[in-house]
């Protein structure tokens, strides 16, 4: 695995965390991985 660092608006991160929580995610990493996979699938 490779570690990545990002700078995000606090509001965006808070909304993402709320979305993860509502959908039963216990890991921000897992949520970001799934979001990236879905994004790539949609934009192939």
C-alpha positions in Angstrom: 0.0 0.0 0.0 1.0 3.6 -0.5 0.2 6.4 1.9 -1.4 9.6 0.5 -1.8 13.0 2.1 -4.5 15.6 1.0 -5.6 19.0 2.0 -9.4 19.3 2.1 -11.9 21.9 3.2 -13.1 21.0 6.6 -16.8 21.1 5.5 -16.1 18.6 2.7 -14.4 16.2 5.1 -17.1 16.6 7.7 -19.8 15.8 5.1 -17.8 12.8 3.9 -17.4 11.5 7.4 -21.1 11.9 8.0 -21.9 10.0 4.8 -19.5 7.2 5.9 -21.1 7.0 9.3 -24.7 6.8 7.9 -23.6 4.0 5.6 -21.9 1.9 8.3 -18.3 2.5 7.4 -15.8 2.4 10.3 -12.8 3.5 8.3 -12.3 6.7 6.3 -9.7 4.8 4.3 -12.1 2.1 3.2 -14.7 4.8 2.2 -12.1 6.7 0.1 -10.9 3.5 -1.6 -14.5 2.7 -2.6 -15.2 6.2 -3.7 -12.1 6.2 -5.9 -13.0 2.8 -7.4 -16.5 4.1 -8.2 -15.2 7.3 -9.7 -12.8 5.4 -11.9 -15.5 3.0 -13.1 -17.7 5.9 -14.0 -14.9 7.7 -15.9 -13.2 4.9 -17.8 
